[in-house]
Amino acid sequence: MNCRLGCGACCIAPSISSGIPGIPGMPNGKAAGERCVQLSDANLCLIFGSPDRPAVCSDFDASEDVCGHSNEEALWLITQLEAQTSH
């Protein structure tokens, strides 16, 4: 499965513990539910393909069980996965 352009669920729902580059950047990562500083208004990653992109982001593979069939379902699924694994 390929990512749906403009979804952005994986840049909003999960927490990311590694630093995210940029000005102002997110040197300590981001909390679950917080929008990544590198996510554009069109929900596109501004550093996609960059070597500065966190490994956790580069390693993410879109799949139906995580991304569902719509942007809304992806946000819900990833939020649920985050809640189940953050304990």
N, C-alpha and C positions, 0 to 999 in steps of 0.2 A: 504494500500500500504506500502511496506517496502522500506527503502532507497536503492538506487542503490549504492553499494560499489564503491568507487572511484569517486563519483560525486563531492562532496565538494561544490556545489553551495550555500548551506545554510551557509557555513563557509567563503564565499567570498563576495557574493552580498549584504547581509544586514549589516546595522550598528548594533553594539552591544554596549550598553551603560554600561553594567556591566563589572567589571574587569575580565580579563582572566588570570588564573594563569600560572606560568612557569618562566623559566629563559631564556630570559629576561622577558617574560610575556607581557601582555598588561593591565597594572593596570587601565587604563582609558577606556577600551573597544577598539573598532576598528571602523574605518570609513567604510561606504558602499564602496564596491569594493576592499577593502583591504583584503589581505589574512590573516586569523587567524594564529597566531604564533603556535597554536596547531594542524594545519593541516599538515599532512605529505606530502612528495613528491608524495605519491601514493593517495593523497586526502582522507586520512582516519584521523579521529579525534584521536589524541594521548591520550586524556583524556576521551574518551567515557566510560561511566559507572562509572566514578570517582565522588565522592561527591563534588569535587572541580570544576566540570564543571558548567558553568553558568546555572542558572535555565532556561533562555530563550532558551538555546541550548537543554537542557534535555526535555523541554516541547514541542519542535518542533515535529510535526507529519507530515510525508511525505504524500502528497496527490496529485492526478493527476492534480488538478487545480493549485497547486503551483509548482509541480515538472515536470509536463508534461510527455513526453515519451522518453526523452533523457537528458543527462547531459547538453548539449548545450541549450535545451529548458528550463531546470530548471534554469540555470544561467540567461537567458533572462527574464523569468517570475518573478523570485525573484528580479531582478534588477528593473523591471517595478513596482512591488509592493512597493519596497523601495522608488522609485521616487514619487509614488502617495501618499505615507503616510508620507513623510518627510517634508511636507510644514508646 
